[in-house]
Amino acid sequence: MQIKRLRILLTVAGCLWLAACGFALRGSTSLAADMQPVYISAERDSQELKQSLKRQFVINDVAVTKRRGEAKLIVVVKLLEEQKRSAALDREARDAEYALYESASVELQSPDGKNLKGPHTLQQRRLIVNDPDNPVGEETESTIVRDEMREQLSIRLARQVEYWSNQLQAKP
């Protein structure tokens, strides 16, 4: 009886520990084999987003090609906007909080350039509490948060592509 209670207690403690540490199952992004390899097209100012999206596809075993001619599906991504806005001021009229915004669009094209789905715009926002006495810390934190936002945005873009590809597969 004691061993059974101990097992239950350890199982509950393990689950609480996992939840407290921030671990979360993200799911996976998958595309049908007949839609791979994928080519990711992006403008010059969207290259970081393109690399993040490519990383998401590679993590999820989606084949990505560097040659547009080899692709069975073209994913076009564009970073539309990056903004930093003051959200609140302190007593000395310095930024106490600021908000970071990023938006991107994604669309699917066939290998011949015909639009299959989209464009669809996704946004990412974060609010950051600022220490006005530490301007170097603000810039460092802003860079870290922007990188995290870009990764989250690329995850959402990959899921959008997966959703659309499933719709295309379901069409007769």
Phi, psi and omega in degrees: 000318180296320181294321179296316178296320179296318177299315179297316179297316179294322178296314179297317179297319178297317178296318178295321179296316178299318179293322182288331183279352178094004179295134178213139174283126184265347186081181181230158176253125180227149175235147178299149183298329181283357176255005181249152003282161181253142173248133179255120180255134180208150176285172183302317182282000179248015185294323179295319178294321177299315180295321178295318179294319177300317179300319178297318179295316181296318178302324184262020176059038173261125182289129179240133180248153177270349183250123181300324182294336180274345189285147173259347179211133179253127176252118180256119178243144177222129171278113186273322188204139170230121181224153172229119183236144175288131181253331179203150179246151176271189183297334182262018178061033173257159180296118174267326176220147174219155182247137175254135180234141170219139174224148181216155176242154179221144173213156178251138177230153174282168180302333179273005176093003179285134181288123179261317180211148174092189006284152179231134182259133176239146181234152176227134180225145176218141176252130184237132175277131188253142170259102185295344179273359182229076183295330178292318178297323179298314181293319179296313180296320179299318179295316180296315181294321178298319178298317178296319179297318180295320177296315178297320178296320179293326176297316179293322177297317180297321178293324177296317178297318178299315180300312180296319181296324176295322176295318179295324179293325183286337179292139180287000000 
